[in-house]
């Protein structure tokens, strides 16, 4: 009987161990992937998000003046779809490990080729692509889970924010896309069967280029689609910037009538505001 009970006990222990190995548990530092459309491509970050859990983070859990994986588990990975600059430092398109060196006075940002590293294990300084200093600031509130986010996203600039506990670290990302866009416009205007009049006019208006050319393209776009209230609104804005208030008012009024017919109250309001500001 004792031998039988011993055998049963061994079986139960083995079965329990097997079941425990098969249990699916929540990750203590869950992985997040964020992807932000930017310039002509996107920036993507994959990282793990540890929690503070009442602990002192900066200077303790995350030591000062030592290389940090910028998260938990695997090295944080950041991918750029095109050439960019981080705080003015040139970074070619590609995938990198994002490391940081926190300190009281500011942070050092490191992009490294070791994308398969487990945390800082395997890190080699000779694999650094860029390394630069950036400032940090204190938040008026606490962030429980380590967070990476993108703010102030504009066509060629945005800010990547690192936030945890009461610390915020901004990293400015910029891209030079004007030459690429202008080349596309020139090519399309020469060779495309359907000319991108509206898109080209919008780019010229938004980037402060030749407004007379932008107006000519907007005119062509209104001829192609006489009911496109959004095109008439762009034309009105171009006229206003050129100083043609009377023309801008007349075009904005056309856009209002077309927007009303299409039951688009947003563009009615946009045009009314444009007229009021003339």
Secondary structure, 3 states (H helix, E strand, C coil): CHHHHHHHHHHHHHHHHHHHHHCCCCCCCCEEEEEEEECCEEEEEEEECCECCCCCCECCCECCCCEECCCCCCCCEEEECCCEEECCEEECCEEEEEEEECCCCCEEEEEECCCCCECCECCCHHHEEEEEEECEEEEEEEEEEEEEEEECCCCCEEEEEEEEEEEEEEEEEECCCHHHHHHHHHHHHHHCCCCCHHHHHHHHHHCCCCHHHHHHHHHHHHHHCCCCHHHHHHHHHHHHHCCCHHHHHHHHHHHHHHHHHCCCHHHHHHHHHHHHHC
